[in-house]
Amino acid sequence: TLAHVFDEGKRHINLELVERGLAMANIYPPNLKFVESLVAAQQRAKQAGLGIWGMPEYTPQDFSLLTTDDYKGWRRLQGRVRAIKQTRKYSYLQFSDTVAVQIANEWLNLFPELDNYVGKRVEVRGWANRSREHLSIRARHPADINVLN
């Protein structure tokens, strides 16, 4: 169950945790309430290196380190988007032939034009998935992808 939690003083506990770097903003469309404040708080915590953002195990890794033998778990990956691939249900920002960022086509309206990512170095965060020999990290919201250059 995902929920926005408030204390008796109407303080947004989720926001407080993200601001302190004790949690990250996980956006699950269509629930976009509070998204702007959560993403802004996360960006501030990340820039300040607070909490998880200052821990070595949360340092972004190059996408090439993600392998079919070692892919499970939450990851922060960096790489250059080489191409866009689209299927009936998903669109992919391809780092390579086997590693990509997966975006559900039903939520593409939340993202900038995917062609804008091609050739750019990006950081993506999320849970790694495997389908045969292909690995992907699902991005549900643009806040899951940061353009680095």
TORMI-633954 format. One line per 10 residues: for each residue x negated, y, z of N, C-alpha, C. Coordinates in nm, 4 decimals. Each point is the difference from the previous one (the first is absolute). Example, Ala and Ser with C-alpha at 12.3 -4.5 7.8 and 13.67 -1.06 7.14 Angstrom:
% residues 2
-1.3190 -0.5690 0.7800 0.0890 0.1190 0.0000 -0.0900 0.1200 0.0000; 0.0350 0.1050 -0.0720 -0.0820 0.1190 0.0060 0.0770 0.1090 0.0730
END
This chain:
% residues 149
-0.0835 -0.1181 0.0000 0.0835 0.1181 0.0000 -0.0878 0.1243 0.0000; 0.0274 0.0884 -0.0909 -0.0688 0.1280 -0.0049 0.0945 0.1063 0.0539; -0.0536 0.0900 0.0799 0.0855 0.1027 0.0590 -0.0802 0.1257 0.0289; 0.0705 0.1116 0.0040 -0.0571 0.1245 0.0503 0.0402 0.0066 0.1464; -0.0990 0.0166 0.0870 0.0234 -0.0036 0.1440 -0.0175 0.1406 0.0570; 0.0951 0.0403 0.0832 -0.0033 0.1299 0.0658 0.0143 -0.0213 0.1497; -0.0689 0.0837 0.0797 0.0173 -0.0085 0.1451 0.1172 0.0874 0.0421; 0.0270 0.0034 0.1278 0.1152 0.0759 0.0504 -0.0110 0.1495 -0.0280; -0.1207 0.0481 -0.0233 -0.0209 0.1405 -0.0343 0.0032 0.0246 -0.1502; 0.0412 -0.0989 -0.0766 0.0106 0.0056 -0.1468 -0.1358 0.0112 -0.0693
-0.1053 -0.0425 0.0689 -0.1333 -0.0028 -0.0604 -0.0088 -0.1241 -0.0889; -0.0460 0.0180 -0.1223 -0.0116 -0.1084 -0.0976 -0.1254 -0.0816 0.0321; 0.0177 -0.1159 0.0588 -0.1119 -0.0823 0.0454 -0.0836 -0.0493 -0.1192; 0.0655 -0.0384 -0.1097 -0.0733 -0.0436 -0.1193 -0.0969 0.1096 -0.0439; 0.0493 0.1224 -0.0073 -0.0817 0.1137 -0.0430 -0.1163 0.0229 0.0961; 0.0281 -0.0110 0.1275 -0.1046 0.0174 0.1027 -0.1125 -0.1021 -0.0181; 0.0360 -0.1257 -0.0253 -0.1005 -0.1048 -0.0192 -0.0835 0.0251 -0.1252; 0.0653 0.0396 -0.1085 -0.0713 0.0285 -0.1248 -0.0924 0.1199 0.0182; 0.0475 0.1049 0.0673 -0.0823 0.1199 0.0236 -0.1269 -0.0312 0.0773; 0.0067 -0.0961 0.0886 -0.1152 -0.0364 0.0829 -0.0895 -0.1054 -0.0648
0.0395 -0.0468 -0.1187 -0.0779 -0.1030 -0.0670 0.0186 -0.1376 0.0604; 0.1082 -0.0185 0.0737 0.0271 -0.1289 0.0629 0.0921 -0.0871 -0.0844; 0.0480 0.0559 -0.1092 0.0855 -0.0724 -0.0950 -0.0132 0.0698 -0.1339; 0.0406 -0.0680 -0.1040 0.0015 0.0613 -0.1328 0.1436 0.0107 -0.0467; 0.0228 0.0925 -0.0891 0.1336 0.0185 -0.0560 0.0243 -0.1086 -0.1037; 0.0982 -0.0821 0.0233 0.0415 -0.1007 -0.0967 0.1368 0.0407 -0.0505; 0.0069 0.0325 -0.1276 0.1224 0.0502 -0.0603 0.0657 -0.1147 -0.0756; 0.1276 -0.0236 0.0284 0.0766 -0.1055 -0.0653 0.1231 0.0604 -0.0648; -0.0103 0.0378 -0.1294 0.1175 0.0531 -0.0687 0.1141 -0.1021 0.0071; 0.1223 0.0456 0.0101 0.0462 0.1375 -0.0163 -0.0022 0.0828 0.1285
-0.0568 -0.0538 0.1097 -0.0048 0.0745 0.1254 -0.1109 0.1047 -0.0075; 0.0363 0.1197 -0.0430 -0.0981 0.1070 -0.0164 0.0182 0.1115 0.1022; 0.0823 -0.0244 0.1004 0.0188 0.0993 0.1044 -0.1318 0.0156 0.0763; -0.0382 0.1212 0.0267 -0.1221 0.0352 0.0744 -0.1288 -0.0256 -0.0785; 0.0085 -0.0379 -0.1277 -0.1191 -0.0376 -0.0755 -0.1012 0.1139 -0.0080; 0.0465 0.1216 -0.0227 -0.0946 0.1116 -0.0145 -0.0789 0.0247 0.1274; 0.0667 -0.0008 0.1144 -0.0712 0.0257 0.1256 -0.0933 -0.1155 0.0355; 0.0402 -0.1235 -0.0271 -0.0860 -0.1145 0.0295 -0.1242 -0.0014 -0.0891; 0.0167 0.0275 -0.1279 -0.1138 0.0010 -0.0924 -0.0964 0.1138 0.0352; 0.0536 0.1168 0.0339 -0.0860 0.1131 0.0385 -0.0772 -0.0320 0.1280
0.0664 -0.0619 0.0975 -0.0666 -0.0369 0.1257 -0.1098 -0.1027 -0.0252; 0.0273 -0.0942 -0.0877 -0.1007 -0.1018 -0.0330 -0.1215 0.0630 -0.0675; 0.0239 0.0924 -0.0892 -0.1106 0.0666 -0.0692 -0.0881 0.0764 0.0996; 0.0624 0.0677 0.0950 -0.0773 0.0731 0.1021 -0.0824 -0.0963 0.0851; 0.0617 -0.1110 0.0436 -0.0712 -0.0979 0.0821 -0.1147 -0.0632 -0.0781; 0.0245 -0.0304 -0.1271 -0.1027 -0.0604 -0.0852 -0.1176 0.0959 -0.0177; 0.0280 0.1268 -0.0303 -0.1063 0.0990 -0.0192 -0.0802 0.0210 0.1269; 0.0656 -0.0106 0.1161 -0.0691 0.0192 0.1276 -0.0677 -0.1279 0.0491; 0.0242 -0.1120 -0.0677 -0.0599 -0.1273 0.0422 0.0552 -0.0498 0.1313; 0.1263 0.0292 0.0280 0.0610 -0.0408 0.1262 0.0415 -0.1467 -0.0024
-0.0107 -0.0653 0.1147 0.0510 -0.1364 0.0156 -0.0516 -0.0957 -0.1061; 0.0943 -0.0678 -0.0665 -0.0387 -0.1004 -0.0993 -0.0812 0.0586 -0.1143; 0.0200 0.1275 -0.0290 -0.0692 0.0633 -0.1126 -0.1487 0.0197 0.0286; -0.0424 -0.0167 0.1230 -0.1414 0.0094 0.0342 -0.0642 -0.1354 0.0245; 0.0768 -0.1075 -0.0134 -0.0511 -0.1339 0.0271 -0.0639 -0.0611 -0.1251; -0.1163 -0.0634 0.0153 -0.0686 -0.0566 -0.1167 0.0842 -0.1031 -0.0753; 0.0830 -0.0771 0.0721 0.0789 -0.1022 -0.0684 0.1107 0.0590 -0.0879; 0.0250 0.1293 0.0098 0.0982 0.0668 -0.0858 -0.0666 0.0820 -0.1104; -0.1314 -0.0096 -0.0122 -0.0709 0.0701 -0.1063 0.0387 -0.0611 -0.1341; 0.0271 0.0828 -0.1000 0.0354 -0.0553 -0.1313 -0.1124 -0.0845 -0.0586
0.0389 -0.1082 -0.0670 -0.0948 -0.0887 -0.0665 0.0206 0.0093 -0.1506; -0.1040 -0.0289 -0.0748 0.0131 -0.0045 -0.1442 0.0901 -0.1174 -0.0373; 0.0851 0.0199 -0.1002 0.0952 -0.1028 -0.0401 -0.0689 -0.1310 -0.0370; -0.1240 0.0066 -0.0465 -0.0708 -0.1207 -0.0437 -0.0267 -0.0963 0.1157; 0.0104 0.0482 0.1247 -0.0206 -0.0876 0.1155 0.1225 -0.0850 0.0311; 0.1137 0.0304 -0.0624 0.1221 -0.0781 0.0190 -0.0072 -0.1222 -0.0905; 0.0023 -0.1185 0.0596 -0.0100 -0.1233 -0.0776 0.1146 -0.0932 0.0357; 0.0232 -0.0986 -0.0843 0.1064 -0.0967 0.0277 -0.0314 -0.0849 0.1224; -0.1251 -0.0037 0.0409 -0.0377 -0.0725 0.1211 0.0146 0.0865 0.1248; -0.0070 0.1329 -0.0169 0.0066 0.0918 0.1139 0.0852 0.1203 -0.0377
0.1318 -0.0160 0.0093 0.0902 0.1078 -0.0390 0.1068 0.0313 0.1048; 0.0195 -0.0892 0.0950 0.1122 0.0165 0.0923 -0.0214 0.1170 0.0952; 0.1118 0.0614 0.0365 -0.0041 0.1072 0.0974 0.0143 0.1382 -0.0604; 0.0055 0.0968 0.0890 0.0143 0.1403 -0.0386 -0.1342 0.0505 -0.0496; 0.0018 0.0781 -0.1079 -0.1245 0.0474 -0.0601 0.0088 0.1468 -0.0398; -0.1151 0.0636 -0.0017 -0.0192 0.1302 -0.0659 -0.1020 -0.0247 -0.1081; 0.0422 0.0158 -0.1247 -0.0880 -0.0253 -0.1134 -0.0203 0.1264 -0.0813; -0.1156 0.0078 -0.0626 -0.0304 0.1099 -0.0914 -0.0443 -0.0579 -0.1325; 0.0334 0.0705 -0.1052 -0.0459 -0.0411 -0.1312 0.0508 0.0947 -0.1066; -0.0506 -0.0182 -0.1197 0.0418 0.0822 -0.1132 0.1105 -0.0733 -0.0746
0.1094 0.0704 -0.0244 0.1121 -0.0586 -0.0732 -0.0397 -0.0079 -0.1472; -0.0017 -0.1212 -0.0521 -0.0435 -0.0237 -0.1382 0.1162 0.0056 -0.0993; 0.1181 -0.0455 0.0441 0.1133 -0.0092 -0.0929 0.1303 -0.0133 0.0784; 0.1097 0.0139 -0.0723 0.1345 -0.0211 0.0543 0.0556 -0.1245 -0.0671; 0.0619 -0.0863 0.0780 0.0693 -0.1177 -0.0527 0.1428 0.0055 0.0526; 0.0964 -0.0323 -0.0844 0.1394 0.0023 0.0444 0.0682 -0.1306 -0.0349; 0.0806 -0.0460 0.0954 0.0860 -0.1156 -0.0219 0.1434 0.0454 0.0259; 0.0904 -0.0918 -0.0086 0.1408 0.0339 0.0212 0.0247 0.0558 0.1405; -0.0666 -0.0554 0.1021 0.0249 0.0401 0.1387 -0.1051 0.0928 0.0597; -0.1235 -0.0080 -0.0503 -0.1095 0.0730 0.0635 -0.0862 0.0738 -0.1016
-0.0656 0.1036 0.0500 -0.1044 0.0695 -0.0737 -0.1280 -0.0168 0.0804; -0.1121 -0.0068 -0.0703 -0.1273 -0.0254 0.0653 -0.1031 0.1042 -0.0410; -0.0725 0.0504 0.0991 -0.1193 0.0800 -0.0247 -0.1151 -0.0993 0.0078; -0.0597 -0.0320 -0.1143 -0.1008 -0.1049 -0.0078 -0.1390 0.0533 0.0351; -0.0610 -0.0580 0.1043 -0.1408 0.0241 0.0291 -0.0859 -0.0880 -0.0906; 0.0503 -0.1211 -0.0242 -0.0696 -0.0973 -0.0851 0.1072 -0.0924 -0.0577; -0.0432 -0.1051 -0.0681 0.0972 -0.0957 -0.0540 0.0718 -0.0774 0.1099; -0.0599 -0.0039 0.1199 0.0580 -0.0832 0.1068 0.0405 0.0759 0.1259; -0.0337 0.1286 0.0126 0.0339 0.0776 0.1206 0.0742 0.1264 -0.0410; 0.1148 0.0237 0.0674 0.0837 0.1137 -0.0382 0.0802 0.0519 0.1191
0.0553 0.1187 -0.0201 0.0991 0.0576 0.0913 0.1360 -0.0291 -0.0631; 0.0906 -0.0577 0.0771 0.1317 -0.0374 -0.0504 0.1055 0.0993 0.0480; 0.0814 0.0500 -0.0925 0.1068 0.0941 0.0324 0.1296 -0.0548 -0.0589; 0.1028 -0.0134 0.0823 0.1300 -0.0460 -0.0492 0.0581 0.1060 -0.0936; 0.0450 -0.0428 -0.1165 0.0538 0.0947 -0.0978 0.1188 0.0788 0.0538; 0.0749 -0.0573 0.0928 0.1151 0.0723 0.0545 -0.0411 0.1239 0.0794; -0.1274 0.0095 0.0413 -0.0468 0.1158 0.0771 -0.0970 0.0875 -0.0779; -0.0150 -0.0232 -0.1300 -0.0909 0.0813 -0.0813 0.0350 0.1480 0.0016; 0.1283 0.0320 0.0189 0.0412 0.1410 0.0032 -0.0642 0.0767 0.1151; -0.0502 -0.0684 0.1018 -0.0664 0.0665 0.1124 -0.1442 0.0381 -0.0329
-0.0581 -0.0653 -0.0998 -0.1410 0.0151 -0.0337 -0.0188 0.0991 -0.1143; -0.1198 0.0617 -0.0068 -0.0322 0.0772 -0.1208 -0.0116 -0.0970 -0.1171; -0.0067 0.0519 -0.1208 -0.0192 -0.0857 -0.1177 -0.1216 -0.0890 0.0234; 0.0172 -0.1290 -0.0204 -0.1097 -0.0933 0.0278 -0.1217 0.0258 -0.0876; 0.0204 0.0497 -0.1203 -0.1135 0.0315 -0.0874 -0.0948 0.1010 0.0646; 0.0505 0.0804 0.0926 -0.0848 0.0982 0.0692 -0.1070 -0.0663 0.0871; 0.0203 -0.1272 0.0366 -0.0975 -0.0716 0.0820 -0.1136 -0.0608 -0.0819; 0.0226 -0.0232 -0.1289 -0.0985 -0.0686 -0.0839 -0.1293 0.0817 -0.0069; -0.1114 -0.0690 0.0262 -0.1312 0.0631 -0.0025 -0.0393 0.0639 0.1314; 0.0928 0.0065 0.0928 -0.0297 0.0636 0.1288 -0.0333 -0.1048 0.1051
-0.0844 0.0425 0.0920 -0.0334 -0.0841 0.1153 0.1055 0.0245 0.1058; 0.0587 -0.1088 0.0506 0.1062 0.0116 0.0987 -0.0287 -0.0889 0.1200; 0.0653 0.0356 0.1096 0.0019 -0.0853 0.1184 0.1440 -0.0452 0.0174; 0.0176 -0.1271 0.0246 0.1330 -0.0554 0.0257 -0.0060 -0.0777 0.1304; 0.1107 0.0012 0.0730 0.0033 -0.0749 0.1257 0.1270 -0.0830 0.0053; -0.0123 -0.1169 0.0578 0.1158 -0.0874 0.0130 -0.0426 -0.1451 0.0148; 0.0988 -0.0877 -0.0106 -0.0232 -0.1432 0.0149 -0.0317 -0.0614 -0.1345; -0.1054 -0.0783 -0.0045 -0.0404 -0.0668 -0.1237 0.0866 -0.1226 -0.0241; 0.0343 -0.0205 -0.1267 0.0801 -0.1146 -0.0431 -0.0747 -0.0741 -0.1099; 0.0333 -0.1277 -0.0121 -0.0619 -0.0823 -0.1041 0.1084 -0.0682 -0.0815
-0.0160 0.0045 -0.1309 0.0854 -0.0738 -0.0917 -0.0924 -0.0681 -0.0993; -0.0153 -0.1293 0.0154 -0.0981 -0.0778 -0.0764 -0.1390 0.0586 0.0232; -0.0648 0.0474 -0.1026 -0.1349 0.0563 0.0145 0.0015 0.1522 0.0034; 0.1190 0.0594 0.0122 0.0128 0.1455 0.0020 0.0259 0.0481 0.1422; -0.0656 0.1098 0.0358 0.0149 0.0587 0.1327 0.0560 0.1406 -0.0158; 0.0864 0.0385 0.0935 0.0563 0.1351 -0.0065 0.0299 0.0505 0.1389; 0.0069 0.1315 0.0080 0.0476 0.0666 0.1205 0.1233 0.0777 -0.0418; 0.1093 -0.0220 0.0694 0.1252 0.0659 -0.0342 0.0034 0.1413 0.0566; 0.0266 0.0960 -0.0859 0.0198 0.1393 0.0408 0.1493 0.0286 -0.0099; 0.0600 0.0359 0.1115 0.1436 0.0278 0.0028 0.0318 0.1481 -0.0168
-0.1006 0.0829 0.0248 0.0189 0.1454 -0.0015 -0.1328 0.0629 -0.0420; 0.0026 0.1174 -0.0633 -0.1257 0.0641 -0.0407 -0.0977 0.0225 0.1158; 0.0492 0.0059 0.1222 -0.0890 0.0192 0.1158 -0.0951 -0.1190 0.0193; 0.0306 -0.1137 -0.0648 -0.0872 -0.1175 0.0102 -0.1205 0.0105 -0.0931; -0.0003 0.0989 -0.0899 -0.1078 0.0157 -0.0980 -0.0557 0.1422 0.0104; -0.1296 0.0108 0.0168 -0.0664 0.1302 0.0025 -0.0975 0.0094 -0.1157; 0.0119 0.1041 -0.0796 -0.0951 0.0232 -0.1088 -0.1248 0.0623 0.0615; -0.1162 -0.0572 -0.0296 -0.1259 0.0456 0.0589 -0.0751 0.0984 -0.0878; 0.0297 0.0039 -0.1284 -0.0687 0.0961 -0.0880 0.0919 0.0462 -0.1092
END
